């Protein structure tokens, strides 16, 4: 049986995700437990929790993420069942493109479903350090919303408005990014622009404003070519997944630097 989640399901998922080393920000949990509750499905077989998947539909595009099955139950088709259920729901929403990030293990499965790799997402982390944090003046939110709309060709205000509640926007030239400051993790994203010099200066602003005691994480598009700049500023590479798409391409990837989430909602 596939059904919406219950509180006990989230407890199961948290345990499994922690064991897998997944980083799921608290703000994302709040969204899926509240305004995005309709975008979660759980698979139950004989009253046993057998997996969970999250997905979200924006205006045109959709994302599938957080698909997990307990390790002892893998190989029985449960993950494929949840994946198919998520795709079916997104088709009902009228999505014309669906995105996800895939590990090497998962990529062949998604390719069989019609997904193609369009870029690579790299996880970079700035470890906690003894450095001074400066309170900097943040930019107007509308600049980020406008850049996001121009890049994605759709209005994703419902997502960004939630992220902006605990974040600040910074910009330099045409480079604009959101610093998300959660209690558990800090994230740089979304981040848009093309100019490397602008990106370099903006990153310095964000690092200066970030809380030194917490990790600073960015899910970088490999095509943005900012790896050397991140290394120079103390970031450490933690691994990568493929950015995959099924459907129409209405996104200006050339202006994308990082995602708004850690690979699960765009």
N, C-alpha and C positions, 0 to 999 in steps of 0.2 A: 504494500500500500504506500502511495506517495501522498503526503499531506503537508499542511503548514506546520511550522515548528511550535514546540512547547518549551517552557522554561527549562525542563530537564534536558531537552535536545541541545540547547545552547551550552549547558554544562558539559555534555558529552563532547561537543565540538571543541570547546576550549581546551579540554584535556588532550584531544587528538592533535589540534593545531599546535599546541605547545610542544608536544612530542616530535612533531615534524619540523619545528623551528620556524613556524610561520609568525610573521609580525602583522597583527591585525589591530589597527588603532581603535581606541575606545569610541571615537566619534563615529567610526564605521559601524560598530556594534549597535550604537544608539539609533542610527539610521535604519538598520535592518530590523530592529526591535520595535520601531515606531512607524515613521512615514513610509518606509520601504518594506514593511512586514509582508506585503503581498508578493515580494520578490524572493522568497525563501521556500525551499521544498526539502522535506525529509523523507527518506525511504525507510520503511519499517517492514520487517518480515518476521512473522510469528511473535509479534510484540517486542522484537529486538531492534534497536537502533542500528541501521546498516549504512548510513551515510547522509550527507547534507550538501546542498549546493545553494549558492546565492547568485542572483542575477539582477540586473537593473536596466530599465529602459528610460532613455532620456527623451529627446524629441524625435530624432531620426535614428541615432545609434543606440546600441545596447552592449552590455558587458556580461560575461559569465565568469565567476570567480569563486574561490573558497569551496571547490569541489573536493570532498574528502570521504573516504571509506575506511573503516577500521582495518588495520593491516591483516588480521586473521581472516577477514571476509573478502579480501581482494581476489580477483580472478574469477568472480562469479557473475560478472556483468552488471554489478550494482552501480558502478560509476557511470557506465554507459546508459543505464536506465535513467539516472538522475540528469545526466547531460541532455538526453533526448527530451525529458520533461521540461527542462529549462528552455531549450530551443522552441518547443511547442508553445510555451507561454509567451515567449518573445515574438513569435510569429503572430499570435493573437493581438499583441500590442501594436502591430504594424511596423515593426522594426525593419529598416532596409539595409542595415549592416550590423554585424555582431562581432565584437572584439573579445580577445582573451590573451593571457600570457601562458605559454606552454613550456614545460620542462622537456628535456630530451626524451624522457619516457612517454610523456603525453602527446608529443607532437605528431607521431604517426596516426594516433587515434583521431586527432582533430583534422588531419589532412584527409582521412577517409570520409570525414563529414563535410568536406568542401572548404575547409579553412586553408589559407595560404599565409606564409610568413612574409611580413612586410618590413620588419625591422627587428632589432634585438633590444631587450630591456636589461640594463645592467644595474645592479644594486650597489650603491656606494654609501659608506657610513663614515661620518666624522666622529671618532670616539670622544667620550667625555674628557675634558682637559681643564687645566688651570689657566684660564684666560679671562680677561675682562669682558663683561657684557655691557654694551652701550645701548641706551634707549634712543633709537633713531626715529625720526618722523616717517610714518608710513604714508604711502600714496593713496589716492582715492580708489575705492573698490571698483568703481565703474570702469577704470582703465583695464583691470584684469578681466572683468566680465565682457568687455568689448573685444579684447584680444582672444578670449576663449571662444566667443561666438564667431569671430572671423576665421579662426583656425578650424573649428569643428563644423561650421556652417549650420549651427543649431543653437538654441537657447538651453544652456545647462545650469540655469540660475538656481534650480532647486538643490542641486548638488553643491554648488559653490557657496550659496548662502549659508548652508550648514557649516561648511569648512571655515568660512569667514568669521563665524561666531567666536572661534578660538584661534584666529590667525591675523596676520598683518601683511599687507601688500607692499612690495618694494619694487622700484624700477630704476633703470639707468639707461638713458637713450630710449631705444625701442625694446629693450629687454625688461620684462615684467614677470614677477614671480610672487607666489604666496608662501609665507612661512607659517606652517601649521604648528601650533604649540600645545600639544596634548600633555596630559600628566604622565603618560607612559612613553611618549616618543615625539620627536620633532621631525617634520617632513618639509622638504622644499618641493612644492608643486601645487598646482600646475605652474610651469615656467615656459614662457614663449619669447621668441625673438630669433634673430639670425646673426647679429654681429658679435664676434668673439670678444672684442674689446669691451662692449657693453656687458656681456655675460660676466667677464672677469671682474668688473667693478661692482656689478650687482651682487655677485657671490660674496664679495668682501663685506658689503652692507649686511647681507643676511647672516653671515657668520658672526659679525659684530653684534647683531641684535639677538642672536640665539642664546638660550640658556646653556652655559658651559657644562653644567653637571649632567645634562641629558644628551643622548646620542642624537645626531642630526643625520637624517636619512634622505637619500634621493634615488628614485627609480628613473634612471637616465636612458634616453634613447641613444643607442650607440652611434647613430648617424649624426648626432649633434656634435661629435668630435670634441667634447669637453674633458676627456679623460685626463690629459696632461694638466689642465687647470685644476681639476679636483685633487690630483695627486700632490700638486704644488701646495695646495691649501690643507693638506693633511688627511684627505679622505682615503679610505681603504676599500678596495674592490672586494665584494662578497659573493659574486656569482651572477649568472644571467639566465634569462628565459627568452623564448621567441615571442615577439608580438605578432599575433595572428588575426586575420580578418576573413569574414565570410560576408559577401554582399557588395554593395556599392561603396566606392571610395569617394567620400566627400570631405576629406580632411587634408589640410595643408601640412603634411608631416615635416616639410622643410623648416617650419617655424616652431616645431615642438622640441622642447629640451627635456622636460620631465612630465610624468603623469601627475594627476591630482591625488591619486591613491597609490598604494603599494601593489599595483597590478590587478586590482579586482573590480573597480568601478569606473575607471577612465581617468 
